[in-house]
Structures are given as structure tokens and as C-alpha cells.
Amino acid sequence: MRYTYRALVMSVGILGLLGSGHRNARAGESEYDRETLKGLQGVEVVVENLDQDIERTVLTKGQIQTEVEVLLRHAGVAVLSREEDLEAPGRPYLYVNVNIFKPGAEPLYVYALAVELRQGVRLARDQEVLCFAATWSTGYVGIVGSNKLQEIRAHLADDVDEFANAYLAVNADSKKRGQ
């Protein structure tokens, strides 16, 4: 319990310094990062598991999966099935991680969102080694009251839109040609 309280105090302190929320543009902002999206024919969506208490009271993995897929399709990004992804070059997938923490009886939730495009890449020093790496990412950290939990979904939608815009920016020409 002491560790949980300490983690909460640190989180609130850090977020207090940053304001009520903070966009974490780790990648995805540069032209180089966007170029790693060029030529993708779509992405599979993979959502990380949520804490069981959060699943019961706030948001489910299935809701996140559905919302992200709908946002991508609406933006014009093809959503690949697991089988289609296994056949796609590089096996690209959009990894979505939503961490929500409720400290005790407090009417607050601390949350962190991460949206990453992960795909198979080869090491420059050894082309025989293939591994998966995040080549584009964004995220958000914030605190909301229990009466404003919809803000978590809104920030996630913003992150997914940011990915869709980057994806479409580098793949618009191939879409026009019907490729």
C-alpha cells in the first residue's frame, strides 16, 4: 500500500508540473518516422490487456479494440485481420496500451496512453536478424476525475487520429493510384 501511495504522489506531482495532461511525442513527429509508414497496406490492431478492476468499472479491451478499428477505417486506413497481417510484409500492427490507475477511494484516475506502429525490421549491423520495433509512436499522460472518464477515450482518439494522419500523409499517392 505504501508503494502504491508513493507512486500516486509521484505521478500527481509530475503531472502537476506538466499541467493536467501531457502529450508525449516520442516519435511520429519527424519526417523520418513518418517515412517508416510508407507502403503499408494497412495494420492489425493489438490492444494490451487492462487491469481487471478497470475492465469492470471504466473501460474494456474490447471497447478500445472496436473504437480504434472504427477510427482507422473511418480515416481510410485498412485494418488487417490477424491472418492478413501474417501475410503482410513486415507484419505491421498498431499497438495500443492504455494504463489506468485509481488510487484507493480518491475520485481520480491517473492514466497513460501509448499508440505505436510496430513492424518487423532488420538490424543494420546484421541483416539476418529480424525483430519487431516501434517505428512510429505517440502517447499521452493525464489525470481525470471519475466524472470525466470520457477524456481518456478522447485523448486515445486524438492519438489514433495522429497515426492515421501520418499514415495517410505518406500513403496518399498510392491510395490515389489504387495500389
N, C-alpha and C positions, 0 to 999 in steps of 0.2 A: 504494500500500500504506500509506503514511504517513497519508493521508486516512482510509482505512478503519479503521486502528487508532485514530486520534483520534476518529472517530465512535463507535466501540465504547466507548472510555474515557468519553466524554461521556455516552453512553446508560446505561452501567453506573452512573456517578456520579449521574445524575439519578434513576434507578430506585432506587439505594441510599438516596437521601434520601427517596424515597416509600415504600420497603418493596419487597417482591418484586413487587408489581403495583399498578397504579393505574387505577381506573375514571375515565373521562373523560366526565362527563355534560355535554356541551356544550349540548344541547337535549334535548327529550323529557321533562324533569323538570317543566316548568311546565304548568299547565292550558292556557295559550295554545298551546303547542307541540302538546299532545295534540289540541286542537280542530282543528288542520290535518289530522288524520286522519279527521275526521267525514265520513261519506258515501262514503268509499272502498268500492268493491265488491270490492276485492282489490288485489294488487300483483304485478307481474312481479319476478323476482329477477335482478339483474345482478351478476355476480361479476367483480371486477378480475382481470386476468392475474397469475400468480405468476412469480417468478424460476424459470428452467429448472432450476437445481440443486435448489431447494426442491421443485419438481414431481416430480423424480426420486427424492428421498430422504425427504421429510417428508409432503407433503400436495398434492393436486392440485385444480385449479379445479373439475373435475367432482365430486370428493368434497364440496367446500364447497357447490356448487350443489345437489346432492342432499340433503345434510344440512339446509341452510337451508329448502328447499322442504318436506321432511318435517316439520320442526319447525313451520313455519307452518300446514300442513294439519292437523297433529295439534292445534294450538291453536284451530283453527276459522277461520283467515284464508285466504281464497281466493287461490290462486296463479294468476295470469293468464299465458297464453301470450303470446308476442310479438304475435301477431295481435289477441288480446283487449285487450292493453294499448294498442295503437294506436287502438282504438275507445273506450277508457275516457276519461271526462272528466278532463283534466289529465295523462293518461298516467303514472300513479304507478308508481314502481318502487323496490324496496328494493335499495340499492346496498351491496354488501359488499366491503370492501377488507381483505385480510389481508397484512401485510408481515412477513416473517420474514427475519432476518439471522443468518447463522452466521459468527462471526469466526474465520477460519483454522482451526487444529486444535483450538481450545478446545471442550470438550463443552457449550457453552452456546448458546442461541438467544435473541436479542432479538426481540420481536415487538410489533406494533401492530395493533389491530383497529379498524375503523370500520364501523358499520352506520347507514345514513342512508335516510330516506324522501325521495326526490326526486320533485318533481312540477312541472308547468307552473304558473307564477304570472305575474300581470300587475303591472307597476310601478305604484305609487300615483301617481307624477307623470306617467305616460304609459301609459294603458290599452291602447294599441296594441302595446306591447312585451310579448311573451310570452317568458319564459325558464324554464329549469329551475333549481330551487333546493332545497336540503335544508331541509325544514320540521320535521324531527324527526331527532335523531341521538344516538348514544351510542358509546362505544368503550372500549378497554382497552389498556394498555401493560404489558408484563411481560418477565421473563427466566425461562427454564426450562432445566434440564439436558436433555441428549439422552435421558435415561431417563424424562423426564416430559413428552414432547411432547403427550400426550393433554390436558394442561392448556390448550393453545391451543384445541383443539376445545371444551372445557368452557366456557371464557370466551366463545367465539363463541356457543355455545348460550345462555348467560346473556344476551348482548346481543340475540339474536333473540327470546328469551322476553320480554325487557323491551319490545321493539317490539310483540310480539303482545299483551301485557297492555295497553299503551297504546291500541292499535288497538281491542281488544275493549271497553275501558272506555268509549270514545266511540261505538261502533257496536253495543253490546249491544241497545239498544231496536229498532233497525232489523232486527237478526237475529231478535228475538222476533216481530216483525210479519211476517217472511218477505220483507222487502224487499231 
